[in-house]
Amino acid sequence: MPKATVLVVEDESIVSKDIQYSLKKLGYEVIGSSATGAKAIELALELKPNIVLMDIMLKGDINGIEASAEIKKSLNIPIIFLTAYADENTLEKAKITEPYAYILKPFKEIDLHTSIEMALYKHGKELEVIKERDFLYNIVENKESNEFIFVKSNSKLIKLYNKDIYFVEALKDYVVINTLNSRYTIHSTMKEIEKKLPDNQFVRVHRSFIIRTDKIAQIEQPNIILENDKRIIPVGGSYKEMLVKKLNLI
C-alpha cells in the first residue's frame, strides 16, 4: 500500500522539522513543507498531497484558514488544522473551511497519527459516496434540471421537486433534506448538496443549513422563520452577505 503523502504548513522551523520527523517515523511521505499561506497554496496545487497539515496562525498576508479556503476551491483533499489557540472566534472562522480535525499544539505522535488516519478514512468514504451518487445521477435523465433532484432512500431513487424543499440540514456525516411533510436523510456533505441545488433558488445561511429563498416568511436577526413549516433557522455571521444578495429587498 503506497504511503499517504502529506504537505506540512508551519511557520516555526523547529516545530515544522519535528512534525516532519514524526510523520516519516509514522510511515507517511512528506512531499513538501511551507512557512507561508501563499506558498502552501502553490505547493498544494502543484503536488496534490493526500492530506495537508495546516497551522492556523501563519506569518504573512495569508493565514492558515484563508490558505485552506483557497486550496479547497481547486482540490478535494482533507485538511487538518494545527493550532496553539483554541478560542471560540478562531474556531468559528476555521469551521467555515470544514477541516477534518484540529490538533492542539503541543501534541503527541499518537494524536497526530490518529487524526491523520481518521481524516484519510473519512475522506475515502466520502469519495466512495460521491462516486456512487454520481453513478446514480448518471442513470437519471435530465439530472441537471432546475426543477428537481433525485435522492437515494432505502435503495430507491426518489424524485424531489425543488419547489417542495424547505431546507437542508447537516447532521455530522449526513444531510437531511426537509420538505413540508417529509425528511430524507442521505450520506453526503453540505458542499455537494449545495452544488446540486440551483443557486437562484437556494442559499446557504449557516454552515449547517441551506434554505429555499421563496420559503422565507420573515427574518428576525439572527434567525429566519420559514413559512408553513414555521421552522426557525439561524443565520451564520459569515453567510449574511450572501443572504442579502439573494433577497429581493426594496
N, C-alpha and C positions, 0 to 999 in steps of 0.2 A: 504494500500500500504506500503510495507516494506521501512524502511529508507535506503537511499543511504549510503554506507559505504565509509569512507574517511581515507586515510593514509596521515598524516602530516609530512613533512620533512623540518625541520627548525632548524638551529644550535643555534639560540638565544633563550634561555629558556623562557624568559618573552614573547617574540613575539609568540613562539610556544603555550604557555598556552593561550594567548589572542585569537589566531586563533581557538584553540580547543574549547574555551568557546563560541566564536561566532558561530562555526559550530553546537554545541549542541543546542544553542539558536535558530538556524535556522531550527532545526529538523533533522540534519544529525547525523549519528553514527560514532564517531571517533574510529576506530578499532586498531589504532596503531600510534606511533609517533617515529621519529628518528632525530638525530642531525648530522648523517653522511651519506654519499652516500652508503658506504658498507652495513650499517645496513638497509638502505632504500630498497636496492635490496633484502636483505634477508627477510625482513618483507613483501614486495610486493609479492614475490613468495610464501611465507607461507600463508598469509592472503587473498590474491587475492581481494583487495578492488575494489569498483566500480569506484573510481577515486583517483588520487594522487595529492596533492598539494606539489609542489617541489620548494624549494628555490634554485636558481641557484648557488649562492656563498656559498658553504659549506666548513667547515673546514675538513682537512684530505686529503687523496690522491685522492679521487674521488669527483668531483664536481657534481652539480645537473644535468647538461647536460649529463655527462658521465653515471650517475646513471640511468637517463631516458632511454638512449640508451640501456643499459643492460636490463632493465625491459621490454622494448618493444620487445626484442628478444624472450621473452617467453610468454608475456601476451599482449593481445589486450585490453588495458584499456586506457581511456583518462588521460592525464597528463596536469596540469595547472602549469605554472611557476610563482613563486613569486620572485620578484627582486626589489632591490633598484637602480639597474643600467639599463639604457636604451640605452647604447652606441651601435653604429652600429655593432661593432665587436662581442660583446656578443650576440646580436640579430641574427646575421648571423650564429653563431655557434649553437644557440638554434634552429633555423629553421630546421636544419637537422633532428632533432628528431620529427618534426611535432607535436608540442604541440597544445592543443586545445585552449589555451588562455594564455595571460600574464597579471599578476596583479602587478602594481607598488606599492611598499610599500612607505609610509603607505597607507592603503586602508580602505574604509568604508565597513560595513557589506553588504550594498546593492550591492556593486561591487563584493564582494565575492559570494553572493547568485546568482546574475545574471550570472556570469561566470561559476559557477558550473552547474546551471540548463541548460544553453545553451550547455555546453560541454556534459552533460549527454544526452540531447535531440539529439544532432548531432551524438553522438556515437551510440545511439539506432537506428537512421535512417540508419547509415552505416551498422550496423549488419543486419537490415532488407534487405538492398540491397545485402549484401553478401549472405544471406540465399536464396534470390530469384535467384540470379545469379548462385549459386551452384546448385540449383534445375534445372535451365535451362541447365546448362552444363551437369548435370547427365542424361538428356534425349537425349543428343547428343553422338553418338558413337565416340570412339577414341578422347575424349576430351583432352587427354594429348599429342596429336600429336605435333611433332615439325614442322609440315608443315602448320598448320592453327589454327585459333581460331574462336569462334563464338561470335558475339556481338548482343545485343538486340537493335533494331532500329525500332521505331514505331510499337511495339508489334510483331515484326518479328525477327527471328534469322537469321543473315546474316553471311555466311562463309567468313572470310578474310584470304587469304593466307599470311603467314608471309613474304614471299619474296616481297609482294606488299606494305607492310607497310614501310613508310619512317621514321616517328617519331610519338611519343605520347606526347601530351602537357597537362599540368594540368591547369584547369581553375576553381578556387575555389572548389566547391563540385563536379565538373565534370572532366572527362578527354576526350580529343579529339584525336582519332586515325586517322592519316593522311596517305592516300595513295597518289599517284601522282595526281589523278583526283577527289578524294572524301574525305569527312570528316565525321567521325562518332562520335557523342557526346553521352557519356554514363555516368550514375551516378555511379561513382566508385572512387577509390583512386589510386594514382600512385603506392603505395606499392602493392596493389592487382594486378594491371596490370603487374607490374614487375614480380610477381610470375608466371603469366600465360605465359609470353613470354620466349622462350628458351634463357638462358644466354650465349649460344655460338653464338647467332645471334644478340642480342641486348645488349645495355649498357646504364645505366643511367649516363648522363653527367651533369645534373643540377637538382635541386630539382623539377623543372617544366618540364624537358624534358628527354625522353628516345628515343634513335635513333637506327636504324638498322645499324650495322657497315659497311656492304658492300654498303651502300648508301652514305658513306662519299666520297666527291670528293676531298676536301682538308681541311687542318687545318691551320688557321691563328690566333694564340693565341690572345685573349682568345675565339675565335669562331671556329665553324665547318661549312663548307659550304657543303650542300648536292647536289648530282648530279641530273641533270634534273630539280628537283624542285628549285634548287638554293637558298633554304631557309638557312638563317644564324641562327645557333643555338649557344647560349652562353654555355661556359663550366664553371661550378662552381668550385671554388678552391678545395673543399673537394672531388671532383669527378675525378680530373686529374689523380691520381694514377691508379684508376680502368680503365680509358680510355686507358692509356698507356699499361696496361697489356693485354687489348683486341686487340690492334692493332698489325698487323704483321710488326713490324719495322725491318729494315735492316740497 
